[in-house]
Amino acid sequence: MWILLVIILGQPYQVERIEILEFFQREVKCNSERDRAVTLGLPKNMNIGCLQIKGTGLADDRRKNRTL
């Protein structure tokens, strides 16, 4: 699972906030959406990136089978 997130920096050099924008099953799609956001333009105090979350397979499988 991949998470597209934004890190908003405060002053001086502190993380003010982290926002999760979307979840993806594939890295390619996450990177595509990240690139689209960068193309639109981001404020100087904002960073965007994709973060892989490992170990979610079991929960995903149980959710699909409605056993979670």
C-alpha positions as a Markdown table, in Angstrom:
| # | Residue | x | y | z |
|---|---|---|---|---|
| 1 | Met | 0.0 | 0.0 | 0.0 |
| 2 | Trp | 1.2 | 3.5 | -0.8 |
| 3 | Ile | 0.2 | 6.8 | 0.8 |
| 4 | Leu | 0.4 | 10.1 | -0.9 |
| 5 | Leu | 1.1 | 12.7 | 1.8 |
| 6 | Val | 2.0 | 16.3 | 2.2 |
| 7 | Ile | 4.3 | 17.7 | 4.8 |
| 8 | Ile | 3.7 | 21.3 | 5.7 |
| 9 | Leu | 6.8 | 23.0 | 7.3 |
| 10 | Gly | 6.6 | 25.7 | 9.9 |
| 11 | Gln | 9.2 | 28.1 | 11.1 |
| 12 | Pro | 12.1 | 27.5 | 11.6 |
| 13 | Tyr | 12.4 | 24.1 | 10.0 |
| 14 | Gln | 9.7 | 22.3 | 12.0 |
| 15 | Val | 7.0 | 20.0 | 10.8 |
| 16 | Glu | 3.7 | 21.9 | 11.3 |
| 17 | Arg | 1.4 | 19.2 | 9.9 |
| 18 | Ile | 1.3 | 16.0 | 7.9 |
| 19 | Glu | -1.8 | 15.4 | 5.7 |
| 20 | Ile | -2.6 | 12.1 | 4.0 |
| 21 | Leu | -4.1 | 12.9 | 0.6 |
| 22 | Glu | -4.8 | 9.4 | -0.8 |
| 23 | Phe | -4.1 | 5.7 | -0.6 |
| 24 | Phe | -2.9 | 3.6 | -3.6 |
| 25 | Gln | -2.2 | -0.1 | -4.2 |
| 26 | Arg | 0.6 | 0.7 | -6.7 |
| 27 | Glu | 3.6 | 2.9 | -6.5 |
| 28 | Val | 3.3 | 4.0 | -10.2 |
| 29 | Lys | -0.2 | 5.5 | -9.5 |
| 30 | Cys | 1.0 | 7.3 | -6.4 |
| 31 | Asn | 4.0 | 8.8 | -8.2 |
| 32 | Ser | 1.8 | 9.9 | -11.1 |
| 33 | Glu | -0.5 | 11.8 | -8.7 |
| 34 | Arg | 2.5 | 13.3 | -6.9 |
| 35 | Asp | 3.9 | 14.5 | -10.2 |
| 36 | Arg | 0.5 | 16.0 | -11.2 |
| 37 | Ala | 0.4 | 17.9 | -7.9 |
| 38 | Val | 3.9 | 19.2 | -8.3 |
| 39 | Thr | 3.0 | 20.4 | -11.9 |
| 40 | Leu | 0.1 | 22.3 | -10.4 |
| 41 | Gly | 2.5 | 24.0 | -8.0 |
| 42 | Leu | 3.1 | 23.7 | -4.3 |
| 43 | Pro | 3.8 | 26.5 | -1.7 |
| 44 | Lys | 7.4 | 26.8 | -0.7 |
| 45 | Asn | 6.7 | 25.4 | 2.8 |
| 46 | Met | 5.1 | 22.2 | 1.4 |
| 47 | Asn | 6.7 | 18.8 | 0.4 |
| 48 | Ile | 4.8 | 16.0 | -1.2 |
| 49 | Gly | 5.7 | 12.3 | -1.5 |
| 50 | Cys | 4.7 | 8.7 | -1.6 |
| 51 | Leu | 5.3 | 6.5 | 1.4 |
| 52 | Gln | 5.1 | 2.7 | 1.2 |
| 53 | Ile | 3.3 | 1.0 | 4.1 |
| 54 | Lys | 4.2 | -2.7 | 4.4 |
| 55 | Gly | 2.4 | -5.4 | 6.3 |
| 56 | Thr | -1.1 | -4.4 | 5.2 |
| 57 | Gly | -1.8 | -7.4 | 3.1 |
| 58 | Leu | -3.5 | -9.5 | 5.8 |
| 59 | Ala | -5.8 | -6.7 | 6.8 |
| 60 | Asp | -6.7 | -6.1 | 3.1 |
| 61 | Asp | -7.4 | -9.8 | 2.5 |
| 62 | Arg | -9.6 | -10.0 | 5.6 |
| 63 | Arg | -11.5 | -6.8 | 4.6 |
| 64 | Lys | -12.2 | -8.3 | 1.1 |
| 65 | Asn | -13.5 | -11.5 | 2.7 |
| 66 | Arg | -15.4 | -9.5 | 5.4 |
| 67 | Thr | -13.7 | -11.3 | 8.2 |
| 68 | Leu | -12.1 | -8.2 | 9.8 |
